[in-house]
Amino acid sequence: INAEYMGLTATRLARQKMLVKNLEAVETLGSTSCILSDKTGTLTQNRMTVEHLWYDGQMIKGHNKQKMGNNFAYEYNEKDASFKALQECAIVNSEAIFLEKDAQDRPLTTPWLDRPTIGDATETAIIKFFQPIEDIKATRWTYPIVRGEGGLAKLPFNSTNKFSLRVVEYETPDSHYCIFLKGAPEIVVGFCTQIAVRGSFEAFDEGWKKKFKETSAKMSKGGERVLAFAKIHLPKDKYPPNIAFVCTSKEKLTFPLTNFALIGLISLRDPPRDAVPFSVLKCQSAGIKVVMITGDHPTTAVAIARQCNIIKDKTNEELEEDDGLSKEEAMRVCKAIVIHGSMVAKLSDQPNGEDILKGWLSKPQVVFARTTPAQKLQIVTAAQNLGHIAAVTGDGVNDSPAIKKANIGIAMGITGSDAAKDAADMVLLSDDFSAIVIGVEEGRKIFDNIKKTIVYILSSNIPELFPFLVFVIAQVPLPLSAVLVLCIDIGTDMLPAVSFSYEDAELDIMTRIPRTKYEHLVTRRLLVFVYAQQGMIQTLGGFMTYFIIMTDFGFAFWDLFGLVPIVGVIPGENDTFDVAAPSLGNSNAICKDGVLSAGDESKLRTIDWEGLKDNRFDLRMFYLRCEGNEVVPRFDWNICNVTQLSSVSNAPVCYTTEALRYAQSGFFYAIVMCQWSNILSSKTRKLSFGSQGLSNFFMIFSIFFETILMLMIAFIQPFNHVFGARDCITMHFGLHALPFSMLQMIHDEIRKFLIREWPQPDEHTPNWFERNSLW
């Protein structure tokens, strides 16, 4: 059953664009208490567009020329020297390209804005902005990248350096080569001593630095990703033609990263996915902390985090700026904290570094910005050491250790690397954070539904066990045969148990706090509920039915106790009970010296209650005793209230062992009828049954199935012989158990009501009924 649950859930998640590689991860996802999520493409749409340009000291709206058309009044002039310089640097320093042919090798004619590309979202946005202005191929051909040692003279962007550069052929009177630089504003500005202004260069003094910082901050606060661009023309005397440039790493560069001229800024907007803000709120209501880990600037990260509902209060940086608090005080009192990657990097030098990191993660709202993959691994480890069940998203090769370390690793299906996908337990085929929330809900639902299945199955264990205990201890004819127990366990209960795998999640499933790693499927509270409450109610219903049927067929209630081991005399085949006849009609019974005996000693034995060999004679001729030398009845028999012929022996049921078969059948029918209400009450753990309804068609079908199976066992004669059941009359067909079946439902509804409505001692402590009866 557990495997079926996992398989069904994996299928459901696949429909939601979530590929499950490890089935057990689904259940783990349900216990997740902290989601450490990337920003770009996971929380956001990964559809970047150029929003603003900044050059010549002015911030300009970046309207796309193809989108707005030729007659639109653009704020930028594509013939400006500074704009051209920004365009050259941005295009040459981007590797994204447009696809020219479709899958059938036909030329693509779709507009540039809709044209598929190869490259990351940031560079794709840049080439889609500049392509309508000038063909990017022409720009790159004009300034080809120089070949250096080990390949082209370029240094790709990485999360450690946070910049990329290209050495290109660029002839000027004083230079053969130019270096185009692109990267994080705070990194690029450190390489610059000049700024390009209207085709010339000026000193990058404090005034320009202030403007640069203010503009970058303004863009970032708008949730825009900001890139800075710079260049330097290498002097001819130091860098002659055919010089071998080395760009294999930052440390091995054959030129200094100084005296660059800042060209400008380009900001790009990548709005949150439509469903993400609600999904984050859903996580928070479920007690799941959502932490953003991004390589973006802290200000940009905070802006997006606010749009996604990850951050709601003032951050530590805003408390410093607005309220004048010191850095230490702001970090202590804030509810929302923004941590720069450089702060995480410094922790390794501090003896209590991990405790500091765990303190940051303990804040209600957390964002990590400008982080590296190594720092991400450090953050995941700290979250786990805090006791969190951590789910981590990632897409790059360097994210693999963090994904592997997480309790559940989630890779991006579109932008994710093969290494990340290999390390992950799940793959988001749509790269959408909302799918994680669906996965959490499915994981919780699996845990809930398996619990419900266990409750349903175990509830019938007590009414199956007690008949054997009573048989052994009280020597009562066995109230429920082993064969009918099997009919319940692998017959009537099988489909209803499986039907819980199709049950919808309860309405409150995403408002509960995550379960702890120590919470098991079977708990003390579950066992008490199943065995001491539901199971006992079913047992009482079964025994009520059993004793009523036995008394209706002439057996007195108290006489049933100790009945099994009594030795008597088997009457002759043609003997008939007659109260006036000697030995009550038993021709084999005699009294010798006040002791009951038989002429044939083989006739002196106990009754075979479970077999069929004694099912035709009247037991009133068997259960005898001697008063002196006179044979008299051992018991005061009840009047036979039901005149019925056995479908197997074709003899009257009253006073025969067939009465036990009918009583056992009634006990079996009683359990099935009690399981009707048990399956309905087990649909919810805390909410009323009415809140869940009967939308589970498979469950309705399973109830009909177990009922039809019960009727077949009762009324189809071949089944009577195989399973030992009998065709009870209506009043004996478990109807005496219906009040107990209803009592199960009423008792459980009262329990759930008290869990929901009984006052709590305080805001954080569940009430007594929830602590002691919520299974």
Secondary structure, DSSP 8 states (H G I E B T S, - for coil): -HHHHHHHHHHHHHHTTEEESSTHHHHHHHT--EEEE-STTTTB-S--EEEEEEETTEEEE---HHHH-TTS--SS-TTSHHHHHHHHHHHHT---EE--B-TTS-B--S-GGG--EES-HHHHHHHHHHTTTS-HHHHHHHS-B-EETTEESEE---TTT-EEEEEEEEEETTEEEEEEEEE-HHHHGGGEEEEEETTEEEE--HHHHHHHHHHHHHHHHTTEEEEEEEEEEEETTTS-TT-----SSGGG-SS-S-SEEEEEEEEEE--B-TTHHHHHHHHHHTT-EEEEE-SS-HHHHHHHHHHTTS--S-BHHHHHHHH---HHHHHHH-SEEEEEHHHHHHGGGSTTHHHHHHHHHTSSEEEEES--HHHHHHHHHHHHHTT--EEEEE-SGGGHHHHHHSSEEEEESSS--HHHHHH-SEEETT--HHHHHHHHHHHHHHHHHHHHHHHHHHHTHHHHHHHHHHHHHH----SS-HHHHHHIIIIITHHHHHHGGG----TTTTSS----TT--SS-HHHHIIIIIIIHHHHHHHHHHHHHHHHHHTT--TGGGTT-TT-EEE---TT----TTSGGGG-TTEEEETTEEEESSGGGEEE--SSSSTTSSS-GGGTSEEEETTEEEESS---------B-TTT-SB-TTSTHHHHHHHHHHHHHHHHHHHHHHHHTT-SSS-HHHHTT--HHHHHHHHHHHHHHHHHHH-HHHHHHH------GGGSSGGGHHHHHHHHHHHHHHHHHHHHS--SBTTB--HHHHHH--
